[in-house]
Structures are given as C-alpha cells and as structure tokens.
Amino acid sequence: MKFIKEMKEGDRIFDIYLCKHKQSAVTKNGKPYDNVILQDKTGTVDAKIWDPNSAGIDDFDSLDYIEVYGDVTSFQGALQLNVKRVRLCREGEYEPANYLPVSKKDNNQMYQELLGYISSIENAYLKKLLQAFFVEDQAFIKAFRQSSAAKTVHHGFVGGLLEHTLSVVKFCDFYCSAYPMLKRDLLLTAAMCHDIGKTKEISLFPQNDYTDDGQLLGHIVMGAEMVGDKARAIPGFPKVLESQLKHCILAHHGEYEYGSPKKPAIMEALALNLADNADAKLETFTEILEQSTDNGWLGFNRLFESNLRMTRME
C-alpha cells in the first residue's frame, strides 16, 4: 500500500483509502467537481475529482473506503491528488487499521499503568470516584481508550486521550515529589479526569469530529459535570473536595483566552495546567518533527508563534 506520508509529486496512485470528507462544488465556469479528503493512518491528502459524473467514478460518500486511481500533483505548496477513477470497496477488501491513526504505545499497557495510579490513591472518596469511571463504567472505558485527545493539534489518534492522560498523570506525580505541599491524591485524580469530557466532545474515529455537545458545551464543562454526577452517587462525598476537583478541571487550560472558565486558584489546579500544557506542546512539537522531511528550519508555526527547526547535535 502507498501510504499518504510516502506520496510525492509525480506519483501515480492506484490504492484504497478512507474518504474522510466529500463535498460537491462548482468551478467558476459552472462545471461540477468534488472536493475529497482521503485518509490513512499516516495522514490526509486533498483530492479533486474533476469529472464526478464520469462512468469511471462510482457513487460514494464520506466515511466510505474507496479505491482511487490518479496522479499526485502540487497546488500552492501542498500535495493534491487528481483522481481519474473511483471504485467503492466492500468490507474485507481493506484493513481498517491501515486507515486510522493509532497510538504507537500499547493501549492495554497504558490502561494498566493508569489503573496502577488509581490503586495508589489513598483518599477513599477519590479512589471510589476513579474506580466508578475507569473500572466500573464499561461504556466510558471503551470510549476513553479509543478516543483521541484532539482533532488535529496533539494526540489526534486512536488511544490519544489515554496516552495524553497518562503523560499528564506522570508529570503531576513528579511535581508532587518535587513540591510536597501539593495534595497528591487530589492532583492525580484531577489529572486522570481533566479531559474525560473529550469522550463526549469528539466522536470516535473515523469521524473524529466535534459533536453537538462538543460545540455547544466543550469538554471542560462536560468533564466537570461528569465528575459531579459520579461524586453525588458516592455517599458522603465531601462537598469541598468535589468543588476543588471540579475547579482543577475548569481551570486546566489556565487562561480565559484559551477557553478556561476559571483561572487556577489552588496549587493543584496550577500544577495540572502546567502538566497539561507541557505534554500538549511537547507532543505537538514531536508530531511536527516526525512529519517533516527537512533537517533544518521548518518555517513559522502559528501555535508556537515562532520559526521552528530540527535540533542538530554537532
């Protein structure tokens, strides 16, 4: 299979890809054409079908697997596929794992490691709350282990939410050893719960897109609501503890301009914000470097507001 990451200008492609998105359009001359985004586990590529009514173009839609024949061209500095023929594929002709980006780390191993951190929590109420999510709620567990942490920016792959959460927990665990004033049970519980709302904010692959509630409410608010629901189902759960935990979730983006409903008011909320930001930024930088074929300067990046480059050791 010719993976998208391996494509280069001038290649002729005859292979199966997932149609992530399809939209019909019209040229300035009134001629219909289709805008298509093709996907595999290495990324996406824009494609154009200039003659969608041709006999060589099967009827298909978004999220269908299609066999395409066409040429790789370049348009405004980006690769584009000029599609000449399309055949709608049947189940069994393709291996889904080749078309969905998946964490490089073992999902089962990460999940067991997360359960190990839950076992280390000493506060009985916080441990019961974590077990209610990560041990007892099978629907939540399935969604959590399969969800991405974002559409595109960082950890945008199957298992990305689990990988990101575990990394944030590890950062927070280190902070607790370096700064003993931090309440470890509260901080690690907040770290494990800080992005649980993303199981409702972003749909599972292959869609991996914002849900209606994701657009209207967002993962921060939904995550705080989910924690509140579980806490209220635990007899005697301390109200102050619930509020502090929800505050950590509501403040974990740190600043209002980054979508945070609250700014950190307790030390644990600040530590969570720093850990979340560190893992997100480092993973984003990692993904940029992995996708680059240039060993020098990579150009200006809007997220980092800086020209980036590959580190060179001489």
C-alpha positions, 0 to 999 in steps of 0.5 A: 500500500502507498501510504499518504506520508510516502506520496510525492509529486509525480506519483501515480496512485492506484490504492484504497483509502478512507474518504474522510470528507466529500463535498460537491462544488462548482468551478467558476465556469459552472462545471461540477467537481468534488472536493475529497479528503482521503485518509490513512493512518499516516495522514490526509491528502486533498483530492479533486475529482474533476469529472464526478459524473464520469462512468469511471467514478462510482457513487460514494460518500464520506466515511466510505473506503474507496479505491482511487486511481490518479496522479499526485500533483502540487497546488500552492505548496501542498500535495493534491491528488487528481483522481481519474477513477473511483471504485467503492470497496466492500468490507474485507477488501481493506484493513481498517487499521491501515486507515486510522491513526493509532497510538504507537504505545500499547493501549492495554499497557497504558490502561494498566499503568493508569489503573496502577495510579488509581490503586495508589490513591489513598483518599477513599472518596477519590479512589471510589470516584476513579474506580466508578469511571475507569473500572466500573463504567464499561461504556466510558472505558471503551470510549476513553481508550479509543478516543483521541485527545484532539482533532488535529493539534496533539494526540489526534489518534486512536488511544490519544486521550489515554496516552495524553492522560497518562503523560499528564498523570506522570508529570503531576506525580513528579511535581508532587515529589518535587513540591510536597505541599501539593495534595497528591491524591487530589492532583492525580485524580484531577489529572486522570479526569481533566479531559474525560469530557473529550469522550463526549466532545469528539466522536470516535474515529473515523469521524473524529469530529466535534459533536453537538455537545462538543460545540455547544458545551466543550469538554471542560464543562462536560468533564466537570459535570461528569465528575459531579454526577459520579461524586453525588452517587458516592455517599458522603462525598465531601462537598469541598473536595468535589468543588476543588476537583471540579475547579482543577478541571475548569481551570486546566487550560489556565487562561480565559483566552484559551477557553478556561472558565476559571483561572487556577486558584489552588496549587493543584489546579496550577500544577495540572495546567502546567502538566497539561500544557507541557505534554500538549506542546511537547507532543505537538512539537514531536508530531511536527518533527516526525512529519517533516522531511527537512533537517533544518528550519521548518518555517513559522508555526502559528501555535508556537508563534515562532520559526521552528527547526530540527535540533542538530547535535554537532 
